[in-house]
Amino acid sequence: MAMKRALTLLREGHCIGIFPEGRRAKPKGFRNPQSGVGLLVSKTEAPVIPVRIEGTDDVYPVGSKIPKVGKSVITVRIGSPVQIDRTADCREISQEIMEQIKKL
């Protein structure tokens, strides 16, 4: 249901955000991307803009139920739109997007 809605929104020209890893990674680490982001890219002409978010583990550690209040820094790096080979396999597309995120 969520993927169908995302495809509809993208085809209508809307912008969506998706976390390619599917869930949070360990601090300073990365998880393998899921193929869903690759599917969305392969089925639409929507631009891909890589975004890297760091520091959320200080505010909301993995496994915690309540965010920490205090002085924490969250950094958001936004890259330029990237060219993706939309004919590639969904997993390859997802991996390429993760590589672009890691470069930020």
Secondary structure, 3 states (H helix, E strand, C coil): CHHHHHHHHHHCCCCCCCCCCCCCCCCCCCCCCCCHHHHHHHHCCCCECCEEEECHHHHCCCCCCCCCCCCCCCEEEECCCECCCCCCCHHHHHHHHHHHHHHC
